[in-house]
């Protein structure tokens, strides 16, 4: 699972043009790791949970059990103003999201989203506005998953977002940064002893502009 979703997940816009050179060149020049880790939730502990910190929020992710072949998680977002949001998330055995719901909103990903997936990955984002074809291109830079995501607008693939993420052994984010095509950014880090890797992730994920 690439990062918190639900209430804080931007929807792909219907129409947008973006300058791609800044975002596409790093995929060509960054060193890649030879093999990717395969994630498997079959040994996930029944009491699995963790806390992630984002600016203005503390997010707790808890495993709530299996529903058929899916794994159900509860994502509780406690914001600095005291409000709380709860998102229900279903993922497959490889930790890829297939569904989330929040406050009456639902998102279905067919067959699943692309985080984490290495190489080329395609899926369909389904919500109350309809369906959007999505795809991602992901490489490994050391142990960092470097991913560009695109949505289809007409006959064109349009850049949507870039993620740089580190994962635990079950495919859940430890530290992540995300940059959207409209300039919006997000980042979060696992609550733990020691330093997080946010600065390192930004250096890889947000290189200097190649064009003015």
Helices and strands as residue ranges (DSSP letters): G 6-8, H 21-29, G 41-43, E 49-54, E 57-67, E 70-79, E 84-91, E 97-102, E 105-110, E 119-127, E 130-141, E 144-153, E 156-167, E 173-180, E 185-190, H 198-205
